[in-house]
Structure formats: structure tokens, C-alpha cells
Amino acid sequence: MSTLSAVREFVMSRQLIEETLEPLQRAGKAGYEAFVLWGGRLDSSALQLEFTSAHFPEQTTSKSRDGLLVVVQPGFDSSVCVLAG
């Protein structure tokens, strides 16, 4: 079982939600997508994950008849995040 599959509660402050929504909505209104990474910490029981930060890497967006594309620019420090699938 992966660590994230054991999490039963995800917590995020209203301020972080608003901070995240602003650039996503701005991109959406222009007809594009945007990419945001959330950072956080697992509590000692590993049942709750609290998101504490939002990272907006420099990115380029485009659209074509095939759909939308977001490319994160080279130089993004991926050590600030953990991706889980």
C-alpha cells in the first residue's frame, strides 16, 4: 500500500485554495490550462495530509485543435515536490 492510499483526510486552508485558484482561473478564462503543485506534510498517524504551500513553476501554455498543453520550463526544481501515481 502506498503512503497516499492510506490517507483518509486532505486539509487545505481557504487562503491556499484562493492562492491556487487565481492563476488557474486566469489561465482558464483565456482558454488555457495551468500547472500548480501543492506541498504539504503527513501527520504522525499518516492518515491526514495537510497542504501548506503552492508552487507555480514558470510554464508555457498552448492550444491546438488537438487540445491544450502546459510545458514546465527547464530549471524547475522538482526536489520541492513529491509526485504520486
Residue frames as qw, qx, qy, qz and C-alpha x, y, z in Angstrom:
[[0.000, 0.890, 0.456, 0.000, 0.00, 0.00, 0.00],
 [0.398, 0.454, -0.042, 0.796, 1.42, 3.40, -0.95],
 [0.195, -0.206, -0.472, 0.835, 1.60, 6.17, 1.63],
 [0.274, 0.019, -0.106, -0.956, -1.06, 8.25, -0.11],
 [0.526, -0.231, -0.699, -0.426, -3.52, 5.38, -0.34],
 [0.428, -0.339, -0.732, 0.408, -3.61, 5.29, 3.48],
 [0.005, 0.021, 0.177, -0.984, -4.52, 8.99, 3.80],
 [0.009, -0.568, -0.822, 0.037, -8.12, 9.50, 4.89],
 [0.009, -0.923, -0.316, 0.219, -8.23, 13.29, 5.08],
 [0.505, 0.298, 0.147, 0.797, -6.72, 16.04, 2.95],
 [0.208, -0.836, -0.345, 0.372, -6.63, 19.50, 4.56],
 [0.424, 0.301, 0.199, 0.831, -6.03, 22.86, 2.90],
 [0.069, -0.502, -0.356, 0.785, -6.56, 26.40, 4.17],
 [0.378, 0.819, 0.421, -0.099, -9.01, 28.70, 2.44],
 [0.028, -0.870, 0.280, 0.405, -6.11, 31.10, 1.80],
 [0.332, -0.318, 0.787, 0.412, -4.15, 28.40, -0.06],
 [0.455, 0.498, 0.732, 0.092, -7.23, 27.49, -2.10],
 [0.237, 0.929, 0.174, -0.225, -7.71, 31.13, -3.12],
 [0.191, -0.723, 0.514, 0.421, -3.99, 31.49, -3.87],
 [0.416, -0.037, 0.848, 0.326, -4.23, 28.44, -6.13],
 [0.421, 0.644, 0.637, -0.048, -7.48, 29.35, -7.87],
 [0.113, 0.854, -0.037, -0.506, -6.39, 32.81, -9.04],
 [0.004, -0.523, 0.661, 0.538, -3.78, 31.71, -11.62],
 [0.283, 0.173, 0.930, 0.159, -5.84, 28.68, -12.65],
 [0.303, 0.742, 0.539, -0.258, -8.92, 30.83, -13.29],
 [0.088, 0.779, -0.248, -0.569, -6.86, 33.45, -15.13],
 [0.117, -0.266, 0.845, 0.449, -5.49, 30.77, -17.47],
 [0.280, 0.389, 0.877, -0.015, -8.94, 29.20, -17.89],
 [0.265, 0.791, 0.293, -0.467, -10.59, 32.50, -18.82],
 [0.139, 0.682, -0.481, -0.533, -8.00, 32.88, -21.57],
 [0.888, 0.311, -0.149, -0.303, -8.78, 29.36, -22.80],
 [0.468, 0.504, -0.698, 0.199, -5.61, 27.73, -21.43],
 [0.851, -0.396, -0.334, 0.082, -4.56, 25.32, -18.70],
 [0.013, -0.789, 0.481, -0.383, -2.10, 25.98, -15.86],
 [0.792, -0.017, -0.573, 0.210, 0.04, 23.74, -13.67],
 [0.336, -0.715, 0.335, -0.514, 0.22, 24.04, -9.88],
 [0.640, 0.018, -0.731, 0.237, 2.00, 21.78, -7.38],
 [0.559, -0.725, 0.036, -0.400, 0.93, 21.59, -3.75],
 [0.404, 0.310, -0.741, 0.438, 3.40, 20.87, -0.97],
 [0.662, -0.550, -0.027, -0.509, 2.38, 19.51, 2.38],
 [0.027, 0.395, -0.851, 0.344, 3.05, 17.24, 5.31],
 [0.679, -0.235, -0.666, -0.202, 1.72, 13.98, 6.54],
 [0.517, -0.657, 0.284, -0.470, 0.67, 13.87, 10.19],
 [0.169, -0.472, 0.846, -0.182, 2.23, 11.32, 12.54],
 [0.694, 0.111, 0.643, -0.305, -0.62, 8.84, 12.02],
 [0.116, -0.148, 0.743, 0.642, -0.16, 9.08, 8.22],
 [0.198, 0.552, 0.810, -0.010, -3.96, 9.47, 7.94],
 [0.138, 0.931, 0.265, -0.210, -4.04, 13.22, 7.30],
 [0.572, 0.147, 0.234, 0.773, -2.16, 15.22, 4.68],
 [0.017, -0.880, -0.249, 0.403, -2.12, 18.97, 5.16],
 [0.568, 0.535, 0.217, 0.587, -1.25, 21.03, 2.10],
 [0.400, -0.725, -0.171, 0.534, 0.80, 24.05, 3.17],
 [0.104, -0.590, 0.321, 0.733, 2.19, 25.63, 0.00],
 [0.718, 0.617, 0.317, -0.054, 1.51, 26.11, -3.69],
 [0.399, -0.418, 0.487, 0.655, 4.24, 26.15, -6.31],
 [0.591, 0.751, 0.214, -0.202, 3.67, 27.78, -9.70],
 [0.607, -0.233, 0.449, 0.613, 6.64, 26.88, -11.86],
 [0.213, 0.553, -0.302, -0.747, 7.38, 29.02, -14.90],
 [0.538, 0.244, 0.804, 0.072, 5.38, 27.49, -17.71],
 [0.193, 0.240, -0.451, -0.837, 4.33, 27.92, -21.30],
 [0.532, 0.344, 0.706, -0.317, 0.82, 27.07, -22.42],
 [0.185, 0.236, -0.566, -0.768, -0.54, 26.45, -25.87],
 [0.640, 0.299, 0.599, -0.378, -3.60, 25.12, -27.58],
 [0.123, 0.234, -0.723, -0.638, -4.28, 23.49, -30.89],
 [0.717, -0.028, -0.302, -0.628, -7.09, 21.55, -32.48],
 [0.656, 0.021, -0.748, 0.102, -5.69, 18.51, -30.64],
 [0.619, -0.653, -0.424, 0.103, -6.12, 20.11, -27.22],
 [0.189, -0.944, 0.185, -0.197, -4.26, 22.07, -24.56],
 [0.827, 0.122, -0.326, 0.441, -0.62, 21.77, -23.48],
 [0.347, -0.915, 0.182, -0.093, 1.32, 23.04, -20.47],
 [0.803, 0.277, -0.314, 0.424, 5.11, 22.82, -20.52],
 [0.550, -0.811, 0.021, 0.196, 7.06, 23.48, -17.32],
 [0.375, 0.863, -0.321, 0.107, 10.20, 25.40, -18.18],
 [0.803, 0.128, -0.418, 0.406, 13.66, 23.85, -17.73],
 [0.195, 0.395, -0.442, 0.782, 15.23, 24.69, -14.43],
 [0.661, -0.515, -0.065, -0.542, 12.20, 23.93, -12.27],
 [0.001, -0.404, 0.828, -0.388, 13.48, 22.49, -9.00],
 [0.733, -0.197, -0.504, -0.412, 11.50, 19.28, -8.79],
 [0.422, 0.016, -0.773, 0.472, 13.06, 18.48, -5.41],
 [0.242, -0.105, 0.350, -0.899, 10.37, 20.68, -3.85],
 [0.754, 0.022, 0.004, -0.656, 7.69, 18.15, -4.69],
 [0.286, -0.109, 0.952, -0.005, 6.80, 14.51, -4.49],
 [0.595, 0.152, -0.352, -0.707, 4.61, 13.11, -7.24],
 [0.412, -0.045, 0.879, -0.238, 2.49, 10.06, -6.60],
 [0.450, 0.124, -0.572, -0.675, 0.60, 7.92, -9.01]]
